[in-house]
Structures are given as C-alpha cells and as structure tokens.
Amino acid sequence: MDIFKKLKNNKGTISSALGKELAQKALGGKEEILHEAIRLASYEPGNIEAKNIRTGAAKIVEFVAKKKPIFVATHLDKLLKALDMPEPQTRWIIIRAFGFCAHLNPKRAVKAIDYARNFLDSDEGVCLTGAASLYLGDLGSVSPAYAKLALPILNEFIKKASVNEVDWVLEAYIKIYDNIIQADQQKIKTFASKHKKAPKQSTRKRVEKILKK
C-alpha cells in the first residue's frame, strides 16, 4: 500500500485517526505499511513542507510499537535518523516508540539515550521532555544496568523541570524504581514527598505510588 499520498494530504494538525487507521492495517498483516512508515519518518529532513509526512509516519510507527513492540523492535536502527528531524513532533513520537521496544531490544534502544539527554535540554516543550523522560523510564525498567544509565539523566533534569515536566519524571522513576539501589530509592521518595500537595491530581497519584513502594 502506498501511504505517501495519504500522509501528504494530511494537512494541519497531525491526524491521530489516520495514523491509527493505517497502524491497524499494519497490525492486521500489511507489513509494508509499517516498513514504509519507518522510511517516511525521516523523509526529506530539509523540507519543512514534508513535516506532515514525517509526523504522520512516525505516528503509525508509535502506535504499532505500543500495541505490538515486537513488530518495531528489530527496526530501531533505521529509526534513529527520525530522532534528528527538525520538528519536535516526530522526535517525541519516535522516542516513545524506542521506549515501547526497549524491553525487547535494549541494545538498540539504548542508542537513543544521548538523544533523550539532548531533548531534556532543548526547551522545546513538555511533549518532547515528557517523551524523553518516559523513554528513560522504559529503558531503565529493563535491568539495573540500564537503570544506572537512565537515572543520572533524570536526576539532572529534575533540577530544572517545570510542574508539568515533574509528572513525567515521577512516572519514569516509578518504572525504574525496582532496578535501582536502596539509597537512590530513598532519594526518589524524598523528592516525591515534596510534591504530596501538588496541584495536579496526576502528580499526587504518582507520588502516592512511589511512597507506597
């Protein structure tokens, strides 16, 4: 199936409905859709007008990775280029896909760790920093060795994180909690305690999860 035309005509806001529709077809056996989406996620990076194609393709990849990570896990090397795309949307969508696949292919998923660090320093919005935080949490949930790589990056970012960004760091901490040493667990609990009265219910719920561990 040629998905290029469908994505090209997807003007304006990214159509999650279109991405979901095409991803469902890929999950249903049309593997060529996924392969084409992987290629198009880094299509013509210097062409600003191709943004909708890249982001739409990335959305297909992310949806498939979330539902059936095994379909995407073997293609992570091909997706690294998408993490260099100019628009943050493609980058945050694809790094989430890396997170979904981390437990199946950690040796490839870890290659995105420097991208995550850069995204956290980019000041391009909470969607990008949140996705990077969740990726680090997914990677760190694989094993203590990967948690040891992810935790310092999260700890550095938390020093400057906004109220909304704290939410995603707490979620990442929950993911890696069982893979870190007791001293680091206590530090996380101490930090979480400071947000027990956070204005957002989602933040308070994550604090409760950490303090109950």
C-alpha positions in Angstrom: 0.0 0.0 0.0 1.2 3.5 -0.9 0.7 5.6 2.2 2.7 8.5 0.9 -0.3 10.3 -0.7 -2.4 9.7 2.4 0.2 11.3 4.6 1.0 14.1 2.2 -2.7 15.2 2.1 -2.8 15.1 5.9 -2.6 18.9 6.3 -2.6 20.9 9.5 -2.7 19.1 12.9 -1.5 15.5 12.8 -4.4 13.2 12.3 -4.2 10.5 15.0 -7.2 8.9 13.4 -5.3 8.4 10.1 -2.3 7.1 11.9 -4.4 4.7 13.9 -6.2 3.5 10.8 -3.0 2.8 8.9 -1.4 1.3 12.0 -4.3 -1.1 12.5 -3.8 -2.3 8.9 -0.1 -2.9 9.6 -1.0 -4.8 12.8 -3.5 -6.8 10.7 -0.8 -8.2 8.5 0.0 -5.4 6.0 3.7 -5.2 7.0 4.5 -3.0 4.0 2.7 -0.1 5.7 5.0 -0.3 8.7 8.1 -0.6 6.6 7.0 2.4 4.5 6.2 4.4 7.7 9.7 3.7 9.1 11.2 5.0 5.9 9.0 8.1 5.8 9.6 9.1 9.4 12.9 10.6 8.2 11.7 11.6 4.8 13.4 14.8 3.3 14.5 16.3 6.7 15.4 19.6 5.0 11.9 20.0 3.6 9.7 21.8 6.1 6.6 21.1 4.0 7.3 17.4 4.4 6.6 17.7 8.2 3.1 16.1 7.9 4.5 13.1 6.1 7.2 12.5 8.7 5.0 13.1 11.8 2.1 11.0 10.3 4.5 8.2 9.5 6.0 8.4 13.0 2.5 8.1 14.5 2.0 4.8 12.7 5.3 3.5 14.0 4.5 4.6 17.5 1.0 3.0 17.5 2.3 -0.3 16.2 5.2 -0.2 18.8 2.8 0.4 21.6 0.4 -2.5 20.6 3.0 -4.9 19.2 6.5 -3.8 20.0 8.0 -6.9 18.5 7.0 -5.6 15.1 9.2 -2.5 15.5 11.9 -3.6 17.9 14.1 -5.1 15.1 14.0 -1.8 13.1 15.2 0.7 15.7 18.5 1.3 13.9 16.5 2.5 10.9 14.5 4.9 13.2 17.5 6.7 14.7 17.5 9.1 11.8 14.0 10.2 12.7 15.3 11.5 16.1 17.2 14.2 14.1 14.2 15.6 12.3 13.6 19.4 12.7 10.1 19.2 14.1 9.8 18.1 17.7 6.7 16.2 17.0 8.5 13.5 15.0 11.2 13.3 17.6 8.9 12.9 20.6 6.7 10.3 18.8 9.7 8.2 17.8 11.5 8.3 21.1 8.3 6.9 22.7 8.5 4.0 20.2 12.0 3.4 21.3 10.7 3.2 24.9 8.0 0.7 24.0 10.6 -1.5 22.3 13.3 -1.2 25.0 12.5 -4.5 26.8 12.7 -6.4 23.5 15.8 -4.8 22.1 17.7 -2.9 24.7 21.0 -2.9 22.9 19.4 -1.0 20.1 17.0 1.1 22.2 19.9 2.4 24.3 21.3 4.1 21.2 18.6 6.8 21.7 19.9 7.8 25.2 22.0 10.7 24.0 19.0 12.0 22.1 16.9 11.8 25.2 19.5 13.8 27.1 19.6 16.5 24.4 15.8 16.6 24.3 15.6 17.3 28.0 18.0 20.3 27.4 16.2 21.5 24.3 13.5 23.8 25.8 11.1 22.7 23.0 8.1 21.9 25.3 6.8 19.3 27.7 5.7 16.9 24.9 9.4 16.4 24.0 10.8 16.4 27.5 7.9 14.2 28.7 8.5 11.6 26.0 12.3 11.6 26.7 11.6 11.1 30.4 9.3 8.2 29.7 11.8 6.6 27.3 14.4 6.8 30.1 12.0 5.1 32.4 11.2 2.4 29.9 14.9 1.8 29.3 15.7 1.8 33.0 13.0 -0.7 33.7 14.8 -3.3 31.6 17.6 -4.0 34.1 19.7 -2.4 36.9 22.5 -1.8 34.3 20.2 0.3 32.1 18.6 2.0 35.2 22.1 3.1 36.1 22.4 4.8 32.8 19.0 6.5 32.9 18.8 7.6 36.5 21.5 10.3 36.4 20.0 11.9 33.4 16.6 12.1 35.1 18.1 13.4 38.3 19.9 16.2 36.5 16.7 17.1 34.6 14.5 17.2 37.7 16.5 20.1 39.0 15.0 22.4 36.4 11.8 20.6 35.5 8.6 22.6 35.3 5.4 21.5 37.2 4.1 19.6 34.2 7.5 18.0 33.5 7.8 16.7 37.0 4.8 14.5 36.4 6.7 12.6 33.7 9.9 12.3 35.6 7.9 10.8 38.5 6.4 8.3 36.1 9.9 7.4 34.9 11.1 7.0 38.5 8.2 4.5 39.1 9.3 2.5 36.1 12.9 2.1 37.2 12.4 2.1 41.0 12.8 -1.7 41.4 16.1 -1.6 39.4 18.0 1.0 41.5 19.8 0.7 44.8 18.1 1.4 48.1 19.9 4.7 48.6 18.6 6.0 45.2 15.2 4.7 46.0 15.2 6.8 49.2 16.3 9.9 47.3 13.4 9.4 44.9 11.0 9.1 47.9 12.4 12.2 49.5 11.9 14.1 46.2 8.4 12.7 45.7 7.4 13.8 49.2 7.9 17.4 48.3 5.1 17.1 45.8 2.5 15.4 48.0 0.3 18.6 47.8 0.9 19.2 44.1 -2.0 21.0 42.3 -2.3 18.2 39.7 -4.1 15.0 40.7 -1.9 13.0 38.3 1.2 14.2 40.1 -0.2 13.3 43.5 -1.2 9.9 42.3 2.4 9.2 41.1 3.7 10.5 44.4 1.5 8.0 46.3 2.7 5.1 44.1 6.3 5.9 44.9 5.8 6.4 48.6 3.9 3.1 48.9 6.8 1.1 47.4 
